[in-house]
Amino acid sequence: METIKATKRTPTKLTRQATALLLAFGLLSLLAGLAVGCSSRQPQTEGPPQVLSGEVTVEMRGIRYVPAEITVRKGTRITFVNKDGLVHDVVQVALKDLGKAEPGFNSGPIQPGESWSIVMEEPGTYPILCTQMGHYTAGMVGTITVVE
C-alpha cells in the first residue's frame, strides 16, 4: 500500500487579496441591495388601485420600476424614464416564461437619462421585467394593468 503525504499549502499574497476583494464586493452588493429595498418601498393603501390615464411616467431607479404596479385606462401613454446609472429595459413577459415565450413588447436597452414610451390599447394584465444584467433577479419587476 502506498502512502500519500499531504502538504499544507500556504495562501499566497495574491490569493489573500482576491479573497478580500470578493468578500468586499459581496458585502457592498448586500448593503446596496438592502438600501435599495428599504428606500423604494411604497406604503400599502387600502381599496381599489388608482386608475391613471393620459400620460403616465414610470421611473427606473434603484434597480426598480417606480411605481412597480400601475393601473391605466386603455389608450394611456406610459413613459419609462431611466434615472439610474445603469442600462435598463422593459420586457413584457412573465418571469416563468422568460426565455420560453416571445415578449409582448420589448423596449430594447434604455440608456441612463433616456426614456421609452408605449401606448397601451388592449385591456389586460401585463407583467414586465428588466432583463439587463439580470436586474429582474434584484427585484426589477412590475405589472401594468389596462382597463376600459
N, C-alpha and C positions, 0 to 999 in steps of 0.2 A: 504494500500500500504506500502510495506516495503522499508525502506531507507537503502542504502548500503553506508557505509563510506569508501572512498578511502584513502589509506595510502600512503604516499610518501616513496619510497624505496631509500635508500642511497647506492650508489655503494660501494662495498667492495674493500679492497686493492687488492685482487686477481682479481676482475673484471676489475679494472683500469689497472692492469699490463697486463692482457690478451688483453685488447683493445689496449694498447700501443704497444704490441708485434705484433698484427695483422696489425696495421697501419704501423709499421716499416717494416714488411715483405712485405706489399703491395707496399710501396714506393721503397724498394730495388728491387723488381721484376720489377716495372715500369722503374726504372733507368737502370737496366740490359738489359731490352728489348730495350730501346732507344739506349743504347750503342752498342748492337749487331746490331741493324738495321742500325745505322749510319756507323759502321765500315766495314760491309760486302757488301756495295753497290758497284756494278761494274759499270764503266762508260758505257753509251749506245754507241753502234757503229752502223754505217750505213752499209748497204749492206748485202750480204748473210752470214750466220754463217760460221765460220771456220770449216772445216771437218777434224777431227782428225783420226789417225789410229795407228796401232801398239799397244802401251800400253799407257793408259791414267790414270792419278791419279785424284781422286776427294777427297778433304779433308772434313772431318766432324769437323767443329769448329764453335764456337759461336752459336750453335744450328742451323746450316745451312749446306747445301751441297755447297762447293765452288770448282768449279763453279756450280751453280744450274741448268744450262741448257747446255748440250753438244750435238754436232752432231758428230757421228763417222761412219766410214766405217764398213760394216759387217765384222766380224772376229776380231774386236778390243777387247782387254782385258782392262776392266775398273776395277781399284783397288780403293776401298773406304778405306781411312785411317782415323781412329778416333783420332783426335788431341784435342778432348775435354776431360774434366774430368768426363764426363757422358757417360753412355752406350747409344749407338745408334743402329739403324738397317737400312736396305734398303729394303723396301717392294714395289714391283711393282704393284700398284693398284691406280686407280683414287680416289680422295677424296670422290666423290659422291658414289663410290662403296665399300668403306671401311666397312667391316663387312657384306657385302651383296654378294660379289663375291670372289672367290679364287684368291689370288695374282698370277701374272705370275711368280714371284720369290720372295724369302724371305731369306735374309741373316742370320736371327736369330740375337741374341744380339752380337754386336761388342764392346768389352771392350775398355776402354781408352788405347791408344797405339797400338791396334791391327788393322788388316786390313782384308778385304774380297774382292775377285775378281770374276768377271763374264766375260765370252766371249759372246758378242752379235752377233748372227748369222743371225737373221731374220730382214729384213728392217721393219721399223715402228716407231711409236712414243710411248714411254713408260713413263707414269707418275710414279714418285717414291715419297715415303714419309717415315718419321721416325715415327713408332708407339710407341716407348719407351716413357712412361710417357706423351703421347700426344704431343710430340715435333712438330708434324705437325701443331698444333694449334698456335705454336710460329713462324711458317714460314719455318719449315724444310721440304720443298717440292722441287721437281725438275722434270726435263724432260730429258730423253735420246732419241735422235732421231738417228736411224740407217738407213744409206743409202747404196746403192750398191757400 
